[in-house]
Amino acid sequence: MSGATLCRTFLEDLSCLRAASENRVLSLTEAAASCGYSAAHLARLVKQGKLRTLRSPQSRGRLSFRQGDLPRKPGAPHPSHAGVHELASRLLRGREGRYGRS
């Protein structure tokens, strides 16, 4: 496998992981933990119309958010819980045998 092919495959897989992460639905508490802002601040942003929620406007139910819609607080930790080794193993899972490695 050439280096270019490996890089292209890695970037495609990384793009798929990112899209899946951005579409993940989070509760208000999970959203606050993920983005670094408090639950009260996120609720205030929704009330002001500055943050989109998955709840319909007429509903008084619980707030839920798409992870990709959340603001990121500067200095907040990255939302991915996967480490470098886990991401690499996801990328290479099942491919070793096809290229002569066992």
RAHU-V947501 format. One record per backbone hydrogen bond with DSSP energy under -0.5 kcal/mol. CO is the residue of the C=O (numbers start at 0). NH is the residue of the N-H. E is the energy in kcal/mol with one decimal. If there is no record, write none. Layout:
BEGIN
CO:NH:E
CO:NH:E
END
This chain:
BEGIN
1:5:-2.2
2:6:-2.5
3:7:-2.5
4:8:-2.6
5:9:-2.5
6:10:-2.6
7:11:-2.2
8:12:-2.4
9:13:-2.5
10:14:-2.1
11:15:-1.9
12:16:-2.3
13:17:-2.2
14:18:-2.3
15:19:-2.2
16:20:-2.1
17:21:-2.6
18:22:-1.5
20:23:-1.1
21:67:-2.8
23:66:-2.6
25:64:-2.7
26:30:-2.8
27:31:-2.2
28:32:-2.0
29:33:-2.1
30:34:-2.5
31:35:-1.8
34:72:-2.2
37:41:-2.1
38:42:-2.5
39:43:-2.1
40:44:-2.2
41:45:-2.0
42:46:-2.4
43:47:-2.1
44:49:-2.5
44:50:-1.1
45:48:-1.3
55:58:-1.3
62:27:-0.9
63:53:-2.9
64:25:-3.1
65:68:-2.2
65:69:-0.6
66:69:-1.2
70:72:-0.6
72:75:-2.4
82:86:-2.4
83:87:-2.4
84:88:-2.2
85:89:-2.1
86:90:-2.2
87:91:-2.4
88:92:-1.1
91:94:-2.2
91:95:-0.7
94:97:-0.7
94:98:-0.7
95:98:-1.0
95:100:-1.9
96:99:-1.0
END
